[in-house]
Amino acid sequence: MSQHQFELLQQQLEQLSPSQLKALSDQINASIEEKTPEKQDILTDEERDAISKLFL
């Protein structure tokens, strides 16, 4: 999808009702979950350690 097409899509989203936006959001979230490997950590061990040290 080109940047222009993406911008047009964003403009069209403004025309959706709240229930349509919710349905689309649910569909997008499901699509992201399908495309995200289950075992892939979002943070590395080093990043997790650094964050945990912020709360000591």
CYANA upper distance limits for C-alpha pairs under 8 A (distance plus 0.5 A):
  1 MET  CA      5 GLN  CA      6.63
  1 MET  CA      6 PHE  CA      7.07
  2 SER  CA      6 PHE  CA      6.77
  3 GLN  CA      7 GLU  CA      6.71
  4 HIS  CA      8 LEU  CA      6.78
  5 GLN  CA      9 LEU  CA      6.71
  6 PHE  CA     10 GLN  CA      6.79
  7 GLU  CA     11 GLN  CA      6.86
  8 LEU  CA     12 GLN  CA      6.79
  9 LEU  CA     13 LEU  CA      6.84
 10 GLN  CA     14 GLU  CA      7.67
 11 GLN  CA     15 GLN  CA      8.23
 12 GLN  CA     16 LEU  CA      7.86
 13 LEU  CA     21 LEU  CA      8.08
 16 LEU  CA     20 GLN  CA      6.22
 16 LEU  CA     21 LEU  CA      6.58
 17 SER  CA     21 LEU  CA      6.67
 18 PRO  CA     22 LYS  CA      6.66
 19 SER  CA     23 ALA  CA      6.72
 20 GLN  CA     24 LEU  CA      6.63
 21 LEU  CA     25 SER  CA      6.48
 22 LYS  CA     26 ASP  CA      6.66
 23 ALA  CA     27 GLN  CA      6.75
 24 LEU  CA     28 ILE  CA      6.61
 25 SER  CA     29 ASN  CA      6.62
 26 ASP  CA     30 ALA  CA      6.69
 27 GLN  CA     31 SER  CA      6.67
 28 ILE  CA     32 ILE  CA      6.69
 29 ASN  CA     33 GLU  CA      6.72
 30 ALA  CA     34 GLU  CA      6.74
 31 SER  CA     35 LYS  CA      6.82
 32 ILE  CA     36 THR  CA      6.56
 33 GLU  CA     37 PRO  CA      8.38
 36 THR  CA     40 GLN  CA      8.02
 43 LEU  CA     47 GLU  CA      6.29
 43 LEU  CA     48 ARG  CA      6.61
 44 THR  CA     48 ARG  CA      6.72
 45 ASP  CA     49 ASP  CA      6.62
 46 GLU  CA     50 ALA  CA      6.67
 47 GLU  CA     51 ILE  CA      6.72
 48 ARG  CA     52 SER  CA      6.66
 49 ASP  CA     53 LYS  CA      6.76
 50 ALA  CA     54 LEU  CA      7.28
 51 ILE  CA     55 PHE  CA      7.86
 52 SER  CA     56 LEU  CA      7.63
